[in-house]
Amino acid sequence: MSAQAAPYAVLTDIAQRSRMLAAGLPEQQEAVQLWNGIGFVLAGQRYVAPMGEVVEILHVPRFTHVPGVRSFMLGAANVRGRLLPLIDLAHYFELPRSSRSQRERRVLVVEQGDVFSGLVVDSVSGMQYFAVDSFVADPTETPANVQPFIQGGYERNEETWKVFSTYELLEDERFLDVAQW
Protein backbone atom coordinates (compact mmCIF):
# COMPACT_ATOMS: atom_id res chain seq x y z
CA MET A 1 0.00 0.00 0.00
CA SER A 2 1.25 3.45 -0.81
CA ALA A 3 1.51 6.14 1.83
CA GLN A 4 -1.37 8.02 0.20
CA ALA A 5 -3.72 5.01 0.02
CA ALA A 6 -3.47 4.21 3.75
CA PRO A 7 -5.27 7.38 4.96
CA TYR A 8 -8.00 6.82 2.33
CA ALA A 9 -8.50 3.22 3.49
CA VAL A 10 -8.76 4.37 7.11
CA LEU A 11 -11.40 6.99 6.22
CA THR A 12 -13.38 4.46 4.16
CA ASP A 13 -13.32 1.99 7.06
CA ILE A 14 -14.54 4.70 9.47
CA ALA A 15 -17.38 5.67 7.11
CA GLN A 16 -18.54 2.02 6.75
CA ARG A 17 -18.51 1.41 10.51
CA SER A 18 -20.37 4.69 11.11
CA ARG A 19 -23.14 3.69 8.70
CA MET A 20 -23.51 0.27 10.36
CA LEU A 21 -23.76 1.70 13.87
CA ALA A 22 -25.85 4.78 13.05
CA ALA A 23 -29.35 4.96 14.47
CA GLY A 24 -32.10 5.36 11.91
CA LEU A 25 -33.84 8.67 11.45
CA PRO A 26 -37.16 9.06 13.24
CA GLU A 27 -40.24 8.47 11.16
CA GLN A 28 -41.41 11.60 9.47
CA GLN A 29 -44.77 12.65 10.82
CA GLU A 30 -47.29 14.15 8.51
CA ALA A 31 -47.51 17.91 9.02
CA VAL A 32 -50.92 19.40 9.69
CA GLN A 33 -51.95 21.94 7.09
CA LEU A 34 -53.12 25.21 8.60
CA TRP A 35 -55.46 27.98 7.46
CA ASN A 36 -55.07 31.41 9.04
CA GLY A 37 -56.94 34.65 9.33
CA ILE A 38 -57.67 37.62 11.57
CA GLY A 39 -60.06 36.76 14.38
CA PHE A 40 -62.63 39.26 15.60
CA VAL A 41 -65.75 39.40 17.75
CA LEU A 42 -69.04 40.83 16.59
CA ALA A 43 -72.16 40.70 18.79
CA GLY A 44 -70.51 38.08 21.00
CA GLN A 45 -69.78 35.67 18.14
CA ARG A 46 -66.35 34.73 16.83
CA TYR A 47 -65.47 35.40 13.20
CA VAL A 48 -62.29 35.18 11.21
CA ALA A 49 -61.47 37.14 8.05
CA PRO A 50 -59.10 35.47 5.58
CA MET A 51 -55.57 36.77 6.06
CA GLY A 52 -55.25 38.36 2.61
CA GLU A 53 -58.45 40.37 2.98
CA VAL A 54 -57.41 42.57 5.93
CA VAL A 55 -54.87 45.26 5.12
CA GLU A 56 -54.42 46.64 8.63
CA ILE A 57 -55.87 46.67 12.15
CA LEU A 58 -56.31 50.01 13.94
CA HIS A 59 -57.73 51.46 17.12
CA VAL A 60 -60.79 53.50 16.23
CA PRO A 61 -59.27 56.78 15.01
CA ARG A 62 -60.74 60.24 15.44
CA PHE A 63 -63.28 60.71 12.72
CA THR A 64 -65.61 63.34 11.32
CA HIS A 65 -69.31 62.65 10.99
CA VAL A 66 -70.56 62.93 7.42
CA PRO A 67 -74.03 64.44 6.94
CA GLY A 68 -76.60 62.68 4.79
CA VAL A 69 -75.32 59.13 5.24
CA ARG A 70 -76.93 56.07 6.78
CA SER A 71 -76.53 55.56 10.51
CA PHE A 72 -74.15 52.59 10.18
CA MET A 73 -71.51 54.87 8.68
CA LEU A 74 -69.77 56.46 11.64
CA GLY A 75 -67.85 58.97 9.56
CA ALA A 76 -64.52 59.40 7.82
CA ALA A 77 -61.00 59.43 9.27
CA ASN A 78 -57.70 60.61 7.86
CA VAL A 79 -55.34 57.63 8.06
CA ARG A 80 -51.87 58.50 6.78
CA GLY A 81 -53.27 60.91 4.21
CA ARG A 82 -56.05 58.61 2.98
CA LEU A 83 -59.73 59.15 3.70
CA LEU A 84 -61.05 56.04 5.48
CA PRO A 85 -64.84 55.61 5.74
CA LEU A 86 -65.70 53.91 9.05
CA ILE A 87 -68.57 51.42 9.05
CA ASP A 88 -70.00 50.13 12.33
CA LEU A 89 -70.36 46.47 11.37
CA ALA A 90 -72.67 45.54 14.27
CA HIS A 91 -75.00 48.42 13.39
CA TYR A 92 -74.83 47.53 9.68
CA PHE A 93 -76.04 44.00 10.46
CA GLU A 94 -78.51 45.26 13.11
CA LEU A 95 -76.77 43.27 15.84
CA PRO A 96 -76.26 44.18 19.49
CA ARG A 97 -72.80 45.39 20.44
CA SER A 98 -70.91 43.00 22.74
CA SER A 99 -68.15 45.39 23.84
CA ARG A 100 -69.17 48.16 26.16
CA SER A 101 -65.85 49.94 25.96
CA GLN A 102 -64.78 52.12 23.07
CA ARG A 103 -61.21 51.05 23.87
CA GLU A 104 -61.87 47.41 22.92
CA ARG A 105 -63.30 48.27 19.53
CA ARG A 106 -60.99 47.92 16.54
CA VAL A 107 -61.04 48.74 12.85
CA LEU A 108 -60.33 46.12 10.21
CA VAL A 109 -59.05 48.06 7.21
CA VAL A 110 -60.05 46.36 3.98
CA GLU A 111 -59.32 47.28 0.39
CA GLN A 112 -60.48 45.74 -2.85
CA GLY A 113 -60.11 47.58 -6.11
CA ASP A 114 -61.31 51.15 -5.58
CA VAL A 115 -63.10 50.39 -2.31
CA PHE A 116 -61.13 51.31 0.82
CA SER A 117 -63.03 51.00 4.07
CA GLY A 118 -62.72 50.50 7.81
CA LEU A 119 -64.96 47.93 9.49
CA VAL A 120 -65.45 48.69 13.18
CA VAL A 121 -65.79 45.46 15.20
CA ASP A 122 -66.23 44.80 18.93
CA SER A 123 -62.71 43.42 19.40
CA VAL A 124 -59.89 41.70 17.51
CA SER A 125 -58.42 38.38 18.61
CA GLY A 126 -55.30 38.56 16.43
CA MET A 127 -54.10 35.93 13.99
CA GLN A 128 -55.90 32.63 14.30
CA TYR A 129 -54.68 29.29 12.95
CA PHE A 130 -56.94 26.35 12.21
CA ALA A 131 -56.28 22.83 11.00
CA VAL A 132 -57.62 22.63 7.45
CA ASP A 133 -59.49 19.42 8.29
CA SER A 134 -61.51 21.24 11.02
CA PHE A 135 -63.47 23.16 8.34
CA VAL A 136 -67.28 23.01 8.50
CA ALA A 137 -69.27 24.07 5.47
CA ASP A 138 -72.35 25.33 7.31
CA PRO A 139 -71.65 26.75 10.78
CA THR A 140 -74.60 27.00 13.15
CA GLU A 141 -76.06 30.02 14.93
CA THR A 142 -75.13 32.61 12.32
CA PRO A 143 -77.43 35.66 12.32
CA ALA A 144 -79.55 35.81 9.16
CA ASN A 145 -78.18 39.26 8.15
CA VAL A 146 -74.58 37.98 8.34
CA GLN A 147 -75.21 34.59 6.65
CA PRO A 148 -74.61 35.77 3.02
CA PHE A 149 -71.04 36.77 3.95
CA ILE A 150 -70.10 33.53 5.73
CA GLN A 151 -67.99 31.01 3.83
CA GLY A 152 -67.98 28.13 6.29
CA GLY A 153 -66.11 27.99 9.55
CA TYR A 154 -63.43 26.25 11.56
CA GLU A 155 -63.89 24.37 14.80
CA ARG A 156 -61.39 24.53 17.62
CA ASN A 157 -61.82 23.78 21.33
CA GLU A 158 -65.55 23.20 20.86
CA GLU A 159 -65.97 26.68 19.34
CA THR A 160 -66.79 27.56 15.76
CA TRP A 161 -65.08 30.53 14.14
CA LYS A 162 -67.13 31.64 11.14
CA VAL A 163 -65.15 32.68 8.04
CA PHE A 164 -66.33 36.19 7.16
CA SER A 165 -65.64 37.33 3.60
CA THR A 166 -64.90 41.04 3.61
CA TYR A 167 -64.63 40.88 -0.18
CA GLU A 168 -68.26 39.72 -0.42
CA LEU A 169 -69.26 42.58 1.87
CA LEU A 170 -67.39 45.14 -0.26
CA GLU A 171 -69.37 44.01 -3.30
CA ASP A 172 -72.76 44.21 -1.57
CA GLU A 173 -75.05 46.93 -3.01
CA ARG A 174 -76.38 47.95 0.42
CA PHE A 175 -72.84 48.35 1.78
CA LEU A 176 -71.78 50.54 -1.12
CA ASP A 177 -74.91 52.74 -0.98
CA VAL A 178 -74.38 54.83 2.16
CA ALA A 179 -76.48 57.81 1.07
CA GLN A 180 -79.43 58.35 3.37
CA TRP A 181 -81.90 59.39 0.70
Secondary structure, DSSP 8 states (H G I E B T S, - for coil): --TTHHHHHHHHHHHHHHHHH------------EEEEEEEEETTEEEEEEGGG--EEEE----B--TTB-TTEEEEEEETTEEEEEEEHHHHTT-------TTT-EEEEEEETTEEEEEEESEEEEEEEEEGGGEESS-SS--TTTGGGEEEEEEETTEEEEEE-HHHHHT-HHHH--B--
